Amino acid sequence: MVALVIDPRTGLAGDMFIGALIDLGVDVFSIIDTFSEIAEVNINRETEGVQVKVIPKFDELSFNEALDLLKRICDLLSMNEKFKQLAIRIVKILFEAEEWAHKEYKIGHPGVLHEASDIIVDASLSAYALQQLRASEIYCLYPVYYGGGVVHFSHGVFEVPAPATRYIISKYNIPAERGPVDTELLTPTGAAILAALQPLYLHRLDLRKNFEIISSGKGRGAKKLPIPNVLRVYLAKKRGEVFLEKVIELETNLDDVSPEVIGDLFSSIPEALDIQVVPVIGKKNRPAYLLRVWCYEEDEKEVVNEIFRLTGTLGIRRYVIERYVRPRWVKVKKIRVRGKEFIIRFKDSKPEHEDLLRISRETGLSVVELERMILSGDIEVVNE
């Protein structure tokens, strides 16, 4: 059984999702003319991935008009009922979010779907590509980064995430975080695709522990950023046994770095598999720290540059090591706490700390209280 794994580390939008699936091997070129009445769809293969550009032929439609047009497009694409309903669900979630934004911020027009041409292309092409891919399961790596700063559009200037995106993140329990750059990385359509797919969420550092990568694809965004504006997707097979893998160990001595800088290192190198800081006595009998960072080889250059930038060290030792890894599968459950439902992930029957922390902030219960209540069965599990 082959799973699709989505990695929205540096962007997720409708066009990027389609581009990544095309780069993975899905053929959509034969059906592009289906959209000729509503948009011009251009597909370009580039070094950083496949870029899809949609040039719309109209902007606004009433919700019912948009839904009727979407259904007609899906029928022309010979989509089965499962994936036709997926496309419809994406559009319904977007419309629901726009209606909320209209009521909350008095922007837009009630009953109207904005950027309707773009949205219909993104929803129908995404569903069609997934139908062609035939993945047995869909996973998404978290955190889902939404960026930062502000976003400009026809209704004004808003803090990232945009109002519709913020609504979808909150309602559909998408494990999203700010960063890694100050621009919009997660669009409303990208968030709606995740919400409609309802993937199983897996921490980014657990990808290779649980999956053997078969192939990968990249969908390129249009933004010029200090990091690649790329959505990565993988076709992968689940691991079932302990396996041996190679990782890179990077090591340096720090004798003139403040404790505050040392402390910040643990949250400043997201590509690190693990970080250790050990007190040592260095040259001239000076107290110092030994910094060790483990990462995968493909992330090594980025991690090395971050260590140099963050610490000012003059040199880094490098070792190639092997380690045995046991797969750790995540189970996702929905629980009800004080009348509100939450999504929570379990690793080896233990609830994820990040989820407990998020629920704690919303309910007022401490992390310790929540964990004890969940493990003792005092909190209602809505579904397994």
Residue pairs with C-beta under 8 A, 6 or more apart in sequence:
1 136
1 137
1 237
1 238
2 135
2 136
2 214
2 235
2 236
2 237
3 135
3 136
3 137
3 138
3 139
3 211
3 235
3 236
3 237
3 238
4 130
4 133
4 135
4 137
4 138
4 139
4 233
4 234
4 235
5 138
5 139
5 140
5 141
5 202
5 207
5 211
5 233
5 234
5 235
5 236
6 12
6 17
6 138
6 139
6 140
6 141
6 194
6 199
6 231
6 233
7 140
7 141
7 204
7 207
7 231
7 232
7 233
7 234
8 140
8 141
8 144
8 145
8 185
8 186
8 190
8 194
8 231
9 141
9 145
9 180
9 204
9 232
10 145
10 180
10 181
10 185
10 225
10 227
10 228
10 229
10 230
10 231
11 185
11 186
11 190
11 221
11 223
11 229
11 230
11 231
12 144
12 185
12 186
12 187
12 190
12 191
12 193
12 194
12 231
13 186
13 187
13 189
13 190
13 221
13 231
14 118
14 119
14 121
14 122
14 123
14 126
14 187
14 189
14 190
14 193
15 51
15 52
15 53
15 54
15 122
15 219
15 221
16 52
16 190
16 219
16 220
16 221
16 230
16 231
17 122
17 126
17 190
17 193
17 219
17 231
17 233
18 28
18 52
18 122
18 125
18 126
18 129
18 219
19 43
19 49
19 50
19 51
19 52
19 217
19 218
19 219
19 220
19 231
20 49
20 50
20 217
20 218
20 219
20 231
20 232
20 233
21 126
21 129
21 130
21 133
21 217
21 219
21 233
22 28
22 43
22 50
22 52
22 129
22 217
22 219
23 45
23 49
23 50
23 217
23 218
23 219
24 133
24 215
24 216
24 217
24 233
24 235
25 215
25 217
26 129
26 132
26 133
27 132
28 43
28 125
28 128
28 129
28 132
29 43
31 77
31 128
32 41
32 43
34 73
34 76
34 77
35 41
35 73
35 121
35 125
37 57
38 56
38 57
38 58
38 69
38 73
38 117
38 120
38 121
39 54
39 55
39 56
39 57
39 117
39 118
39 120
39 121
40 54
40 55
40 57
41 52
41 53
41 54
41 55
41 121
41 125
42 52
42 53
42 55
43 50
43 51
43 52
43 53
44 50
44 51
44 53
46 220
48 218
48 220
48 228
48 230
49 217
49 218
49 219
49 220
49 230
49 231
50 217
50 218
50 219
50 220
51 219
51 220
51 221
51 222
52 125
52 219
53 222
54 117
54 118
54 121
54 122
56 115
56 117
56 118
56 121
57 117
58 116
58 117
59 114
59 115
59 116
59 117
60 109
60 112
60 113
60 114
60 116
61 69
61 112
61 113
61 116
62 111
62 112
62 113
63 95
63 111
63 112
63 113
65 116
66 91
66 95
66 113
66 116
66 119
66 120
67 88
67 91
67 92
69 116
69 120
70 87
70 88
70 91
70 120
70 123
70 124
71 84
71 88
73 120
73 124
74 83
74 84
74 87
74 88
74 124
74 127
74 128
75 84
77 124
77 128
79 87
79 124
79 127
79 128
79 131
80 131
82 131
83 127
83 128
83 130
83 131
84 127
86 126
86 127
86 130
86 196
86 197
87 123
87 124
87 126
87 127
88 123
89 196
90 119
90 122
90 123
90 126
90 127
90 189
90 192
90 193
90 196
91 113
91 119
91 120
91 123
91 192
93 168
93 172
93 192
93 195
93 196
94 113
94 119
94 164
94 188
94 189
94 192
95 113
96 167
97 163
97 164
97 165
97 167
97 168
97 188
97 191
97 192
98 108
98 112
98 113
98 114
98 164
98 188
99 110
99 111
100 163
100 164
100 167
101 107
101 108
101 163
101 164
101 167
102 108
102 109
102 110
104 163
105 155
105 158
105 163
107 155
107 156
107 163
108 114
108 155
113 119
114 154
118 189
119 189
122 189
122 193
123 189
123 193
126 193
133 235
135 235
137 200
138 197
138 199
138 200
139 199
139 200
139 201
139 202
139 211
140 194
140 197
140 199
140 200
140 201
140 202
141 201
141 202
141 203
141 204
141 207
142 175
142 176
142 201
142 202
142 203
142 204
143 175
143 176
143 177
143 204
144 174
144 175
144 176
144 177
144 186
144 194
145 176
145 177
145 178
145 179
145 180
145 185
145 186
146 160
146 161
146 165
146 169
146 176
146 177
146 178
146 184
146 185
146 186
147 160
147 161
147 178
147 179
147 181
147 182
147 183
147 184
147 185
147 186
148 160
148 178
148 179
148 181
148 182
148 183
149 159
149 160
149 182
149 183
149 184
150 157
150 158
150 159
150 160
151 157
151 158
151 159
151 160
151 162
151 184
153 162
160 182
160 183
160 184
161 169
161 176
161 184
161 186
161 191
162 184
162 187
162 188
164 188
164 191
165 184
165 186
165 187
165 188
165 190
165 191
168 174
168 188
168 191
168 192
168 194
168 195
169 176
169 186
169 191
171 195
172 191
172 194
172 195
172 198
173 342
173 343
174 191
174 194
174 195
175 201
175 354
175 355
176 186
180 227
180 270
181 225
181 226
181 227
183 223
183 225
185 229
200 330
200 332
201 330
201 332
201 345
202 210
202 330
203 330
204 270
205 273
206 328
206 330
207 213
207 234
207 236
208 245
208 296
208 325
209 239
209 325
209 326
209 327
209 328
210 238
210 239
210 327
210 328
210 329
210 330
211 234
211 236
211 237
211 238
211 239
212 236
212 237
212 238
212 239
213 234
213 235
213 236
214 234
214 235
214 236
214 237
215 234
215 235
216 232
216 233
216 234
216 235
217 232
217 233
217 234
218 230
218 231
218 232
218 233
219 230
219 231
219 233
220 228
220 229
220 230
221 229
221 230
221 231
222 229
223 229
238 327
239 327
240 327
241 327
242 324
242 325
242 326
242 327
243 324
243 325
243 327
244 322
244 323
244 324
244 325
245 322
245 323
245 325
246 297
246 320
246 321
246 322
247 273
247 294
247 295
247 296
247 297
247 320
247 321
247 322
247 323
248 294
248 295
248 296
248 297
248 300
248 303
248 318
248 319
248 320
248 321
249 292
249 293
249 294
249 318
249 319
249 320
249 321
250 292
250 293
250 294
250 295
250 300
250 303
250 304
250 307
250 316
250 317
250 318
251 290
251 291
251 292
251 293
251 316
251 317
251 318
251 319
252 290
252 291
252 307
252 311
252 313
252 315
252 316
252 317
253 280
253 282
253 288
253 289
253 290
253 291
253 313
254 262
254 288
254 289
254 290
254 291
254 311
254 313
255 282
255 283
255 286
255 287
255 288
255 289
256 312
257 289
257 311
257 312
261 310
261 311
262 277
262 289
262 291
264 310
265 275
265 277
265 291
265 310
265 311
266 275
268 306
268 310
269 275
269 293
269 303
269 306
269 307
269 310
271 295
271 296
271 299
271 302
271 303
271 306
272 293
272 294
272 295
272 303
273 294
273 295
273 296
274 293
274 294
275 291
275 292
275 293
275 294
276 290
276 291
276 292
277 289
277 290
277 291
277 292
278 289
278 290
278 292
279 287
279 288
279 289
279 290
280 287
280 288
280 289
280 290
281 287
281 288
282 288
291 307
291 311
291 313
293 303
293 307
294 321
295 303
300 318
304 316
307 313
307 316
308 316
328 347
328 348
329 347
329 348
330 345
330 346
330 347
330 352
331 345
331 346
331 349
331 384
332 343
332 344
332 345
332 346
333 343
333 344
333 345
333 346
333 381
333 382
333 383
333 384
334 341
334 342
334 343
334 344
334 381
334 382
334 383
335 341
335 342
335 344
335 374
335 379
335 380
335 381
335 382
336 342
336 379
336 380
336 382
337 359
337 363
337 365
337 370
337 379
338 363
338 365
340 362
340 363
341 382
342 355
342 358
342 359
342 362
343 355
344 351
344 352
344 355
344 356
344 359
344 374
345 351
345 352
345 355
346 352
351 370
351 371
351 374
351 375
353 367
356 367
356 370
356 371
357 367
359 365
359 370
360 366
360 367
360 370
363 370
365 373
370 379
372 378
373 379
